[in-house]
């Protein structure tokens, strides 16, 4: 993964370049003591900065809008990670009705099946709600739900699974559900953040 593939870096650089370039152009029109050659070169530099900033902002939006996907290598990596957890029972749920979410959930389920040798429980559920937010908002991204996400075992499980998904550029968080048993690992694929 390259440094300039992250939307937040592209967005930050785009805003910075557009702001500095725009301010430079504005200052150029206000200030008149420059010689014509200097004024022209400063104008070209500022206009270029503003244009590159706008292009970076557009690229950041395109990267942000790209579908979440697991290529075969990323699926194999997730399967390898899942196979290292032999006593876990996996569930893969879809919490948003669009095709991108269903496709990602199907690929995660295939990786779990490849890693464990058995198909995980698969279902559509209503979106999970964020805790501590008033009014409650649906959680976005992939949520790895465990009985105790803060315990040693839960933290180890969540870390290995979320790292494999984040390596594939899929936003993940963990959550806990005290009513689940210790062996269950629920992966809920929600709306794209």
C-alpha positions as CSV (number, residue, x, y, z in Angstrom):
1,X,0.0,0.0,0.0
2,X,1.4,3.4,-0.9
3,X,1.4,6.5,1.2
4,X,-0.9,8.3,-1.3
5,X,-3.5,5.6,-1.4
6,X,-5.1,6.7,1.9
7,X,-8.0,9.1,1.4
8,X,-7.3,11.2,4.5
9,X,-3.7,12.0,3.3
10,X,-5.0,12.9,-0.2
11,X,-7.7,15.0,1.3
12,X,-5.4,16.8,3.7
13,X,-2.8,17.5,1.0
14,X,-5.5,18.6,-1.5
15,X,-7.0,21.1,1.0
16,X,-3.6,22.4,1.9
17,X,-2.5,22.9,-1.8
18,X,-5.8,24.4,-2.8
19,X,-5.8,26.8,0.1
20,X,-2.2,27.9,-0.3
21,X,-2.6,28.2,-4.1
22,X,-5.8,30.1,-3.9
23,X,-4.4,32.4,-1.3
24,X,-1.4,33.0,-3.4
25,X,-3.5,33.9,-6.4
26,X,-5.6,36.2,-4.4
27,X,-2.5,37.9,-2.9
28,X,-1.0,38.2,-6.4
29,X,-3.9,40.2,-7.6
30,X,-3.8,42.5,-4.6
31,X,0.0,43.1,-4.6
32,X,1.4,45.0,-7.5
33,X,5.0,45.7,-6.7
34,X,6.3,42.5,-8.5
35,X,8.0,42.7,-11.8
36,X,6.0,41.2,-14.7
37,X,8.2,38.1,-14.9
38,X,8.0,37.4,-11.2
39,X,4.3,38.1,-11.2
40,X,3.8,35.6,-14.0
41,X,5.9,32.8,-12.4
42,X,4.2,33.3,-9.0
43,X,0.8,33.2,-10.8
44,X,1.7,29.9,-12.5
45,X,3.0,28.3,-9.3
46,X,-0.1,29.3,-7.3
47,X,-2.5,28.3,-10.1
48,X,-0.7,24.9,-10.3
49,X,-0.9,24.4,-6.6
50,X,-4.6,25.2,-6.6
51,X,-5.2,22.8,-9.5
52,X,-3.2,20.0,-8.0
53,X,-5.0,20.5,-4.7
54,X,-8.4,20.2,-6.5
55,X,-7.2,17.0,-8.3
56,X,-6.0,15.5,-5.0
57,X,-9.4,16.2,-3.5
58,X,-11.1,14.5,-6.4
59,X,-8.8,11.5,-6.1
60,X,-9.5,11.3,-2.3
61,X,-13.2,11.2,-3.1
62,X,-12.7,8.5,-5.7
63,X,-10.7,6.3,-3.3
64,X,-13.3,6.8,-0.6
65,X,-16.1,5.8,-3.0
66,X,-14.3,2.6,-4.2
67,X,-16.0,-0.7,-3.3
68,X,-14.6,-2.7,-0.5
69,X,-13.3,-5.9,-1.9
70,X,-11.0,-8.8,-1.0
71,X,-8.8,-10.1,-3.8
72,X,-7.7,-13.8,-3.8
73,X,-4.5,-13.0,-1.9
74,X,-6.3,-11.1,0.8
75,X,-9.0,-13.8,1.0
76,X,-6.2,-16.4,1.4
77,X,-4.6,-14.2,4.2
78,X,-7.9,-14.0,6.0
79,X,-8.5,-17.8,5.6
80,X,-5.0,-18.3,7.1
81,X,-5.7,-16.1,10.0
82,X,-9.1,-17.8,10.6
83,X,-7.5,-21.2,10.5
84,X,-5.2,-20.3,13.4
85,X,-8.4,-20.1,15.6
86,X,-9.5,-23.7,15.5
87,X,-12.0,-23.7,18.4
88,X,-14.0,-20.6,17.2
89,X,-17.5,-20.8,15.7
90,X,-17.9,-18.1,13.1
91,X,-20.9,-16.1,12.0
92,X,-20.9,-13.7,9.1
93,X,-23.8,-11.3,9.0
94,X,-24.8,-8.6,6.5
95,X,-26.2,-5.4,8.0
96,X,-26.9,-3.3,5.0
97,X,-28.9,-4.3,1.9
98,X,-26.6,-3.1,-1.0
99,X,-24.7,-5.3,-3.4
100,X,-21.2,-4.1,-2.3
101,X,-21.9,-5.1,1.3
102,X,-23.3,-8.5,0.3
103,X,-20.3,-9.1,-2.0
104,X,-17.9,-8.4,0.8
105,X,-19.8,-10.5,3.3
106,X,-19.8,-13.4,0.8
107,X,-16.0,-13.1,0.3
108,X,-15.5,-13.0,4.1
109,X,-17.7,-16.1,4.5
110,X,-15.8,-17.9,1.7
111,X,-12.5,-17.1,3.5
112,X,-13.9,-18.4,6.8
113,X,-15.0,-21.6,5.1
114,X,-11.6,-22.0,3.5
115,X,-9.9,-21.4,6.8
116,X,-12.1,-23.6,9.0
117,X,-13.4,-26.2,6.6
118,X,-17.0,-25.4,7.5
119,X,-19.4,-22.8,6.3
120,X,-20.2,-20.0,8.8
121,X,-23.7,-19.1,9.8
122,X,-24.8,-16.4,7.4
123,X,-27.8,-14.1,7.8
124,X,-29.1,-10.6,7.2
125,X,-29.6,-8.6,10.3
126,X,-30.6,-5.0,11.2
127,X,-27.6,-2.6,11.5
128,X,-25.8,-2.7,14.9
129,X,-26.2,0.6,16.8
130,X,-23.2,2.6,18.1
131,X,-22.9,2.6,21.9
132,X,-22.8,5.8,23.8
133,X,-24.2,8.0,21.0
134,X,-27.5,9.8,21.4
135,X,-29.5,9.2,19.2
136,X,-28.0,5.8,18.4
137,X,-26.5,5.7,14.9
138,X,-25.9,2.6,12.8
139,X,-22.3,1.3,13.0
140,X,-20.5,1.4,9.7
141,X,-17.7,-0.8,8.3
142,X,-17.0,-4.3,9.5
143,X,-17.7,-5.1,13.2
144,X,-16.1,-8.1,14.8
145,X,-18.4,-9.0,17.7
146,X,-17.1,-11.2,20.6
147,X,-18.4,-12.0,24.0
148,X,-15.7,-10.0,25.7
149,X,-13.7,-7.9,23.3
150,X,-11.6,-6.4,26.1
151,X,-10.5,-9.7,27.6
152,X,-7.1,-11.3,26.6
153,X,-8.6,-13.9,24.3
154,X,-11.1,-11.5,22.8
155,X,-8.4,-8.9,22.2
156,X,-6.1,-11.4,20.5
157,X,-8.9,-12.7,18.3
158,X,-10.1,-9.3,17.3
159,X,-6.6,-8.1,16.6
160,X,-5.7,-10.9,14.3
161,X,-9.0,-10.8,12.4
162,X,-9.2,-7.0,12.1
163,X,-5.5,-6.7,11.0
164,X,-6.2,-9.1,8.1
165,X,-9.3,-7.1,7.1
166,X,-7.5,-3.8,7.5
167,X,-4.6,-5.0,5.3
168,X,-7.3,-5.3,2.6
169,X,-8.3,-1.7,3.3
170,X,-11.6,-2.6,5.0
171,X,-12.5,-0.5,8.0
172,X,-13.0,-2.6,11.1
173,X,-14.0,-2.1,14.7
174,X,-14.7,-4.5,17.6
175,X,-17.7,-4.8,19.8
176,X,-18.8,-7.1,22.6
177,X,-22.0,-8.9,23.2
178,X,-22.2,-10.6,26.7
179,X,-25.0,-12.9,25.6
180,X,-22.8,-14.8,23.1
181,X,-20.7,-17.8,24.1
182,X,-16.9,-17.6,24.4
183,X,-16.3,-19.5,21.1
184,X,-18.5,-17.4,18.8
185,X,-16.9,-14.8,16.6
186,X,-19.5,-12.7,14.7
187,X,-18.4,-10.7,11.8
188,X,-21.0,-8.1,10.8
189,X,-20.5,-6.4,7.5
190,X,-22.2,-3.1,7.5
191,X,-22.5,0.0,5.4
192,X,-19.3,1.5,4.0
193,X,-18.0,4.3,6.3
